Amino acid sequence: MSSSTRPSEAEWLSYFQTLSNWGRWGDDDTRGTLNLITEECVRKAASLVREGITVSCARDVDFTASPKEDPGRALHFMSQTGTGTAAHGGGGAIDWVILPLHGLTITHIDAHGHMFWDARMYNGQDARMVTAEHGARRGSLAPAAGGIIGRGVLLDIAALHGVPWLEAGHEISAAQLDDAAKRQGVQLEPGDILMVRTGYGARRRTDPLTGDGGGPGDRQPGLPGLGAGSLPWMRAHDVAVIGTDTGTETQPTDYSWPAPFHAVAMVAMGMWVVDNYDLEELAQTCERLGRYEFMVTIATIRLKNSTGSPVNPLAVF
């Protein structure tokens, strides 16, 4: 997206009002766009399961990266192992892990308490309800505790441009989303779980100079992703869950807040965001089967008062 078509700072700020879902499902609502995934949506999604093929859309959690390569890395400890175990009789292993719930490493879902604007969360909830002592007493994962099941749609923007991956800083616009949908012969429906491929999964496997520390070496300063100009498109199509194979939005940004897409999508619209998908196998499966819609299941870990959770989204064909 060129600077001439990118929303100005003032226009982006106006989205907090013009795209707002506050009060749409009641003044006390905490589910936000999960309200769009109705029982009928789930039934229709289940009808898409025909081949019996399941594809994971999560990145591997890699415990081997060094702090220099990935300062937000996951940590893995073994308190009991097979080393020195008795030659006869029983034995076992015990693991401990520490997982960052946000950032650019692990596939995770953001709850509304992850993002504030003017000291408020979605639907006017007070940001002070998220504390070090108690976690997120409002804006937590609780509305998604039963899992998220719905119709998934992949829009492959890298394939639209005929490249293996989009370059750092590429802003995905509403027009590109429309063009990808037309190319793939798919239409968005209210309550969809939308996955947007930049090809970053392929780049992480082949190019060590990735933007999130996916490989050794210096890290690039930017990532492809959704531009702020795509926010009205998301609202118009009533997307329930959005995410890409990067940190979802393009980086760097010249707005006054480094996460302009997240801020409006989560605080104003009440959307749920999944960061850091791996969409390479999904894209190959969609192309092979000739369809870009499928059932998706996203199950969170039931972390009480948490603003995020690692997830393993499953696309089922």
N, C-alpha and C positions, 0 to 999 in steps of 0.2 A: 504494500500500500504506500503510495507516495505521500509526501507531507501535505500536498494540496487536498487529498481526500481523507487524511487522518483527522478525526475530530479534534477541534481545538481544546485547550484546557477548559474553557468556559462550557463548551458543549459537553465534554465528558462529565464535568461536574453536574450539569443539568440532568444527566441520566439518573442520578440518585433520586430525582423526583419523577421524571417522565417515564421511567421503566419500573417504578416501584410496584411491588406486590404487597406492600404493607396493608393489612386489613382485608385483603382479598378473600382469605379463608377464615376470617375472624381476628379480633384484636389479640387473642391469646394464642394464636397459632404458632407452633414451632416447627412444623414439618416443611413449610415452604413449598417448593416445587415437587416434593414427593407426593403432595396432594393430587398432582396431575396423573400419577400412575394409579389409575382406578382398577377395580377388580376386572373390568372388561379389558383394560390394557394388558393385564397379566394373562388373561385367557387367550387373547389374540397372540401374545408373544409365545405362549406355549404351543400354539398351532403352527409356529414356524419350525418346530423341531421335526424334521423329516428324515434326515440322513443318519442321525445318531452320532454326529461328530462334535467333539468338545475341544475348544481351543482356550488355553490360558492366555490372558492378556496382562500378566504381571511380569515384572522383571525378577530375575533371580536376586535374592539377597546375598550379596558378596561380602564375606567377612575378611577377605584377604587384603583389601586396599589399605595402603598406609595413610596416616593422617595428612601427609602432604598431598596425596592424590585425592583424598576424599575426607575433609575434616568433619563431615556429618555422617560418617560411616556407621554401620551396625557393628556391634561387638558380640563375640561369641566366646563363652568360657565353658570348659569341661570340668565339672567337680568330681566326676567319676568316669573312668575310661576302661578300655580293655587291656591297657598296658599293665603287665604284671598280674593279670587275672589268673586264678588257679587253673591248673591243667584239667582238673576234674570238678564237676559240680557247677553251680550257677554263677552268674555274674551279670553285669549290666552297665549301662552308661547313663549319665545325667548331664544335661546341657542347661546353660543359662544364656540368655540373649538380651541385649539392649538394642532397641530399635528406635531410631528417630521417627517421630510421627509426622513430620513435615520436612520440607526441603526438596532437593532435586535427585534423591537417590532411590528411595523405596516407593513402590506403587502404593498409594494411600488415598484415602478419601478425607476431604476437609469438611468438618461440621461448621455450623454458622459461627460458633464461638471462636473460630480461628481468625476472623477478620472483623475489624471495627471501622466505623466512620463517624466522626463527631461524637465519639464516646458511646455509640450505639451499635447493636448488632441487628440482624434481621428482625423486622416487625417492631422496632423500637426498644428491644431489650437492652438493658443497661450493661455496658461493658464491664462495670465494676462487679458483675455477677461471676466473672472469671477471675479467680484469685489463686495465689500460690498455695494457700492453706487448703482450699476445698476444690480446686479445679473449676470446671465450668458447671456452675449450678443452673445456668441457662445457656442455651446455644450448644449443648453437648451432642454426642452421638445418639442419644436415646431414641429420637424418632426413626433412626435407621437400624435399631437393635434387632428387628425381625428380618433383616435382610432387604435388599432391593432387587426386585425381579421385574423385568419389562422388555420391551422391544429395543434391541440395540441396532444402531445404524452406524456404519463406518463411512466416513467421507475421506477419501485418499487424495490429499492436496498435492503430495509429492508426485503421484501418478498423473494428476491433472496437468502438472507442469512438465511431465516427461523426464523427471530427474530421480535419482535414487534417494536423495534427501534434499530438503530445503536448507538454504544457508542460514547462518546465524543472523538474527535480526529480521528475518522475513516475517512480515505481518500478514496473517490470513484475514482477508476481508469478507464481508457478506457476499460480495459478488463471486469470490472464489468458492465459497460454500455452495452457492447456487449452481455454479458451473460444474462442480464436482458431483452434486446430486443429479444434475441433468445427464452428465456423462455416464453415470452409473445406473441411471434409470430407477432412482429411488426418490420417494417423497417423504419429507419429515411429517410426523404426526404429533399432536400434543401428548406429552408424557414420555417421549422417546429418551433413551439413554444414548447420547451422541458421543462417538469416538472419532477424533480427528487425527489423521496420520500425517506427520511431517517427514517421516523416513528416518527419524533420529535413532531409532533402534538399530537400523542398518549401519548408520554412521558410528555408533558406539562400538559396534563389533569390528569395524575396519579402520577407523581413524582414532589414534590414541589421543589426539588433541581435542577431546570433547569438552562440552561446556559444563559438565557436572562431575568431572573426575572419574568418568567411566573407564579410563585407561591411564597409563603412565604419562608423564610429561606435563608441560604447561597447559593450563585450561584456557579455552577461548572465552572472551568476555560476553558472548551473547548466545541466544537460543532462538530458533523459530517458534512461532506460536500464534495464538489468536490475538488479533489487534483489538483495541478498544472500539473500533468502528463496527465490529461484529456483534456488539452487545444488543442493539435494537433488533437484529435478526434473531438472536436467541430468544428474546422476549416475544417477538411476533410469532415464532414457531412453538412457543411454550415447551422448550426443552427442559426436561426434568433434571438430568444429570449430564454434565459436560466434562470433557477431559481430552488431553492430547498425550502424545508420547514424550513430551517435555514437561516443564513446569506449568503447562497450559497456556501461558501468555508469552508473547514475544519479549525478548530482552536483548539489549537494554531498551529503556523507555525514556522519553523526555518529559513525561508528566511529573507532577509534584509528588506522586506516590508511586513507588516502584512496582506495584501490582495493581494497575488500574482495572484490568479485567476482573480479577478476583474481587476487588472491593465492591464494584457495582453488582456483579453477578450474585455475590453472597449476601451483602448487606441490604441492597435495595430489592433484588429479585428473589432472594431466598433460595437460590440454586445450590445444588450440591456438586462439588468439584472433585474429580479424580485426577491426580497428578501422576506423571511418569508411567503411563501404560507402556507395554511392549506390544506393538501392533503389527509386527512383521509377519508372523505366522497367520494372524487373522487376515491381513491383506491378501496373502497368497491363497488362503482358503476361500475367501470371497471371490477372488478372480477365477479360481478353478471351478467353483460351483456356479458362477455367474449370478450371484445375488449378494447384496450388501446389507441385508436385514437378517436378524437372528434373535434368539432369546438370550438375554444376559442375566446372570445372577451375580450380585455383589454382596458378600457377607462380611460384616465388620467383626472384629473382636469386641466383645461386650465390655469395653473399658469404661467404667463408671466415671462420669464427669470429665471425659476427655474431649478435646477438640479435633481429634483425628484418629485414624486407625489404619494400619496396614491392611491391604485387601488383595485377594486373588480373583479378579473378575473373570468369569467364565462365559464365553460365547458358545452357544449350543445350536447346532444346525440340524 
